[in-house]
Amino acid sequence: MSVAPSATLPVWHSTDWPDAAGRPPRAAERRIAFEPLTEADLDAVCEVEKSAYTHPWSRKHFADSLAAGYPAMLLLGEALPGELVHPARPEGRVLLGYLVAMPGVDEVHLLNITVAPAHQRQGWARFLLDALCLWSRGQRAQWLWLEVRAGNVPARALYEGYGFQQVGIRRDYYPAGQGQREDAVVMSLNLVAARAAGGAA
């Protein structure tokens, strides 16, 4: 996989299917590819978004991110025998997940990372983070930042296990229904230190 210097995430074309090295072990038989998220993908992405969250991103969130030139990518997999492909894609591949990021000076801010509910707990979120870290280093970023709901225990455990550190709290950052708000935990990953330490990132 090559990393281009432009503000797009790495793309794996159909002729460049990766091997099983570094792949989620329970999904090693599935060939995968990264492709840029485009406006043509928004219906499918929004469908997954709504199924994954009680307070999903709107179509406008995604459209505005694309219009701003933020790097965004899809993680696609070949459909396995007998697997229901939903949402359906023209080429028959499965939408496993996606992410949207915002580059800055010496840093990248992860805005959205989502794995489709049918494919969760299979290692794909960590795989998406691996790809984002690779791209971020290609942009000479030194830090990766994100916010996560304080009550999202599985996501926080994922990020902590990956090497992210909690650096702050944003009070009442997220809507929580019935007029309530939920705090955001601000986390960061030092890409330089993680690489020097030989960590997963």
Salt bridges, closest charged atoms under 4 A:
GLU35 OE2 - ARG93 NH2 2.49
ASP41 OD1 - ARG89 NH2 3.33
ASP43 OD1 - ARG59 NH1 2.44
GLU47 OE2 - HIS86 NE2 2.58
ASP64 OD2 - LYS60 NZ 2.68
GLU78 OE1 - ARG31 NE 3.23
GLU83 OE1 - ARG30 NH1 2.94
GLU91 OE2 - ARG89 NE 2.93
GLU91 OE2 - ARG93 NE 3.34
GLU147 OE1 - HIS109 NE2 2.90
GLU147 OE2 - ARG170 NH1 3.04
GLU182 OE1 - ARG149 NH1 2.96
ASP183 OD2 - ARG171 NH1 2.73
